[in-house]
Amino acid sequence: MNRPSPTLRHSAAPWAALTCAVALLTAGCSRPGPGASVKPEVIQNIGSDTMVNLAQAWAETYQGIAPDVSVEVSGGGSGLGIAALMNGTADIANSSRHIEPSEEAKIVERTGVKPREFLVGFDALSIFVHKDNPITEISMEELHDIYAEDSALDRWSQLGVTNIPNARTDRIIRVSRQNNSGTYHYFRDTVCGKKTDFKLGSLDMNGSKDVVELVSRTPGAIGYSGLGYRTPNVKMIPVSPRKGARAVLPSIATTLDKSYPISRPMFMYTPSEPPPHVQRFLEWVLSPAGQKIVEETGYIPMPPPEAQP
């Protein structure tokens, strides 16, 4: 049997090396040049409907600052955002409530570490009625009696409010949110009480904007929504912590000094320590530039570091 000569048997090696070198050179030449477009890194930002307009404003502004990063925002409620963290489909969850222990446990089970919490601003949960409603203020007790299941208050006249223009009946039409909303949970716990549920029969909306729009076209309605969703077609009424106390409107000042009784923090959560491009975005959100957008969109920015406790 004729065996191949040693020269022929090993001559493929230099050619293979040359082929690899050519392939690497070709790959290097095909890399995008300075003017070529580069696919951006994506941040999936999901959650609170209260925060969705703010999150979109952050995303749009940040695109001009970091064009190599695309922040993709969607709402659906705080619960949906946290669920997306639990199943690994979100980089950041926007939430108008604290994450619950059971939710945190599921994230730890998946990632091995606790989720990170970032306080990014505050929202004054505002009480809206139709712009023609003559009511001038409301107390926390009266809000409880309107919304809580343990109260029979269901007519405006029981609050001393009469002659609402164009209202077909004296009945209070309660507008609320669906139960996957952080706003729903916060309002229920703060106004109705942690052990008290809402009355049946409310009109439960998907989003904060939907609440305000329904109230604006329903003379006998009352609803709650984020301060940033106020429009000229609704009336925002002052709230007092109890009957006889001074009623105040939600604002930056009344939220930060805690005189407005229905204000709450807004959070961003990451499933673990965020990767560098997510960390840079969060740092920008908390910077003066990012916090300016909080104020411009109708929310309450974080106080400057020297004013924080």
N, C-alpha and C positions, 0 to 999 in steps of 0.2 A: 504494500500500500504506500502510495506517495503522500508523505506528510508535507503540509505547507512549510515553506522555509521560514526561519525565525524572522527574517526581514519582512515577509509578507504578513505574517501573523501579527506583528506589532505595529505595522505601518498605519493602522487605522487610528491609533492614539493621537498623533499630531494633528490629523485631519479633524478629529472630534474636537480637540481643543480649539482649533481654528474656527470651526463651525460655531462653537459656544461663544467665542470672542466676537464673531461677526453678529450673532444674535443679540448679544448684550449691547454692542455698538448701535445696532439698528433700534433696539428698544430705547436706548438713551436718546437717539435722534428724534424719536417719536413723542417725547415728553412735551407738554404744552410750553410754549415760550412765554415771555413776560406779558404779552398782550392777549394770550389765549384764555378762554374761560375755564375756571376750575370748579368742579362740582362742590357746592358748599356743604359744610357739616350741618346736619339738621337737628334741631331741638324740638321734640314733641311736647307741647305745652297744653295740658288738658284740664278741664275742671269747671270751677265756679262760674255760674252765669252772672253773678254780681260783678265778678272781676273780668269778664270776657272783653268788654270794651277797653278797659285799662290794659289788659294783656296784649290786645291787638295794637294799641297805640305804642306800647313798649316795643313790640316786634317790628313795627314799621320804622320807628326811629332807629332801632338798633341795626337794621339792615343797612342804613347809610353809614353807620359807624364801623360795622364789621361785615362787609359784603360777602365774606367767605363763610358766614353763618346764617342759616335760615331758621327762624323761629316760627313754627307752624302751630297756630292757636285754634283750639276748639272748645266749646262750652259743654253743656249737658248737666252741670251741677257738681258740687264738691265731691259727692259720693262717687260719681263717675270718674272724676280725676284720680281719686285715691284708689279706686278699683283698677284703673289703668296702671298705677304704680305697682299694685299687687300682682298683676299678670305680666308686667314687663313691657307694656306698650307705651309708657310715658316716661320722659326724662324729668319733667316737672309737673306736679299737680298743683293747680290753684285751688285754694280752699278758704271759705269764709267761716270755717270752724276748725277746732283742733282735731287732729287725727285721733280716732278711737283706739283703745288698747287692743281690741280684737283685730283691727286693721293693721296696726303696727306689728302685731305678732305674725300675721301672714306675710308681711314684707320681710321680716327677719327670717322667717322660714325659707323664703325664696333666695334672699341675698346673703344671709348670714350676719347682717349688721342692721342696726336701727336706722330708720329713715332720718334724713336731716330736715330740720324745720327752719325756715327763714321768715321772720316777721317783716313784711314789706310795706305796711301802711295800715290805715284804719278806715272803716266805713261806718257812717252814721245811718243806721237803718231808719228810714223816714216813713212817716205816716201820710198817705195821700188820700184826698177826697176829690170829688168833682169840683171844678173851679167855681161853680155857682153855689156850693154848699155854704150856708152861713155860719157853720161851726167855727169858733175862733181858737180853741185849744182843747186838749184832751189829757186825762191823767192815765197813769199806768193801771190803776184800778178799773177805769172805764174800758181801757183796751182789753183787759182781762175779761171783763163782763161781756164784751162784744164777741171775743174769740173762743173763750174757754168753755169746755163741755159742761161745767158745773154751774153755768149761769143761764138765766132765762131772758136776759136782755136781748131784744132783737128788733127794736124799733127806735128810730131817731128821736121821737117825742119823749122817750124815756130818758134821753140825755138833754132834754130841753130844746131840741132842734126841731123847728117846724118850718113849713113853707119852703121846702127845697124846690126851686124852679124846675119844672118839667119832670119831676119825679112822679112816677105813676102810683107809687104807694109809699107808705111811711116805713116800710121794712128796710132794715139795714142789709145791704148786699155785701157779704164778706168775700173779699178776694184774697187768695192765699197762694202758696206755692206747692208743687208736688213734693213728696216726701224724700226724694233723692237730693234735695237741695239743702245746702248748709244754712241758707237763709231761713228755710222752713224750721229746721231744728233749733237754730238760735232763737228765733222769735217765739217758738213754742215754749222753750225752756225759760226764757227771760220774762215773757209776758203771761203765759198761761201757768207756768210752773213746771218743774221737772217731772212731777208725778201726775200732771194733768194733761189731757189730750185736747185737740181742737174739737169744737162742735162739728157735727156732720152738716153737710149742706153748703159748704163754701165752694167758690169757684176756684179751682186749683190750676194755676198757670205753669207752663213749662219754664218760662224765663222772667227775669226782672222787668225787662222791657214790656212783656205781655201784660204784666200786672198793671203798669202805669197806663198803657193804652186802653185797657178795659175800663179802668176807673175814669179815664178822661171822657169816655162816651156813655157812662152810666151814672146819672145824677144821684142815685141813692147808694152808691158804692163807697167802700173804704178798703184800702189795701196798704201793704207794706212793701218797700223796695229800697234798693240802695240809693243814697243821696245823688249819685252820679246819673241817675235815670230821670231826674226831675225835668218836666217840660212845662211850657206856658199853659198847657191844657189841663193841668191838675193844680190842686192847692195843697201845699205842704203845711201841716198844722203843728204848732208848738206842743211839746209833751212835758208834763210835770211828773216828778217821781211819785207824787201822791196828791190827793185832792187838797186844795188849799195852798199847795206850794207853787212857787213860780214856774210857769211853763216856759220852755226855751226851744228855739229852733235848732236843728242840727247845723253845725258849722265846724271849722277847724278848731276854733277856740273852745266851744262847748264840748267838743269831743275830747280834746287833750286835757281840759280841766275836769272832765268827768261829770259835768253838770247836765249833759244830755244823757238820759237814762238808757237809750237803746243803741249804743255804739259798740263796735266789736273790732277785733284785729283781723287782718287779712294775711294769709300765709302762702308761701310756696314751699312745697315738699319735694325732695329728691329721694329716690329709693335707697341711696347710700351716699358715700362721699362723691360729689359730682366730678365728672371728668373735666379737664382744663377748659374746654370751650363753653361748657355749661357754667362752670365756676366764674368765668370772666363775665358772662351775661348776668349772673346773679349779683356780682359785685357792681356792675353798671346800674342795675335796677335800684340798688341801695345807695348809689352815688347821688350827689346833688342834681345831676342831669336827669337821672331816672326818677327821683322823687319829685322833681318839678312836673313831670308828666302825671304823677299821682294827683297833684293839686289841679292841674289843668283839666283833668277828666272828671273832676267833681268829688274826689275822695280826699282823705286826710293823710298828708305825708308824715313820715317819721319825724319826730322832733330832732333838731340838731344834736350831735353827741353831747355837747355841754349842757343841754337841757334835759337829757335823759337821766332817770334815777340810777 
